[in-house]
Amino acid sequence: MNKEKEFAKSLMNFIEDSPSSFHATKKVEEILCERGFKEIKLEETWSLEREGKYYIVKNKSAIIAFVIGKGEIQEDGFKLIGAHTDAPTFRIKPNPEMIVEDKYLKLNTEVYGGPILNTWFDRPLSLAGRVTIKTGNPLKPEELLVDMKKPLMIIPNLAIHMNRKVNEGIKINPQTDTLPLVSIIDGKFEKDGFLLRLIAEELDIKIENILDFELFLYSREKGSLVGFNEEFISIGRLDDLAMVHAGLYGFVDSQVSKGTNVLVCFDNEEVGSTTKQGAASPMLRTVLERITIALGKDKEDYYRALSQSFLISADMAHALHPNYTDKQDPTNRPVINGGVAIKTSANQSYTTDSLSSAIYEGICKSIRVPVQKFVNRSDERGGSTIGPISSTQLDIPSVDIGNPILAMHSIRELGGVLDHHYAYRSFKEFYSL
Ligand code: ZN
């Protein structure tokens, strides 16, 4: 399992370099550049070459990369894999500094997405995101990424002696119970602008030039391989950076054939996808249409291309939990390292149908990658994915798949070393077809 472990370590490094959706996008961009991809901008006129390798960044937090196929776009279509760059966390509010009893400095935050709140207690936490900087043109401020890269704060638990019922389950209030403690201060402390001073120092800029920021908390704890045979991957944001990572390497390692390969990493899946860089936006649709036009084709060719296309919506799935076996569907019980899970749902909260499922399963079987089936219990509502949202934008066949993990949306999730490599191999094969 050596190459699988190496690949899992590469994933952990990738996640550690991606503390926010902005950093994940930057990391994907870096790897694309190493492989000879060229950035094109939405505001430019595109001229694209056969077998050319390109990418577009949106909002610094989403990215679409593509390789023009050898065939004719209207006949060979697009082969797409979609994933998302964001993960549940806390975002720092404006004017966040709060002083408690003249001694403690804590920061005001709000919840982003659906984290398991209690997993955020007692962890060394840091801050990452983007900062907007003043320039000569008010319409075009500059944007810088910032990652504080050190344990700056912590959300301490309340002692069991003050909360005797803690192990019977407690309700956590996100306004009062989860604000991170940053420092002990003395009487003369200037609370206003504490965070801005910190950012200015880190970025080596003047505090008055900072116009705004989008900063998120993340855990400073390192990922690790866990288990008797090191078969598990224990780290945060596997949902969905594991699929971004496997999709990206499947994409850059494949040989281009007739179809045009596309990797799309959306932002804001965890908050409903309805932003300009989310799966519900026209972002992907516009890019696919512009690719078609830049190849000298017309609208008819674009619609013909879509009818020849296929999307793999890649987002993590739930593995059977060893301590809560009754939470899983009685007959479809994916386990960690049992293979990639194909997700289906009668009410179409996943896009999979029998045809798209058969196509993906066929690709996996052809290279001996095992697959499992995931269905929610009939009395449980599952999570959402980018699949149904992007297919309503695009009208192309799609399959929802993902690796089975435990503790989804915990600050540390648990996935499988073998599964991660299986997903990569299936993606590489799909893109090479
Ligand atoms: Zn997800």
Residues whose N, C-alpha, C, O or C-beta is under 5 A from the ligand:
A	BS01	ZN	D239 D240 D315 M316
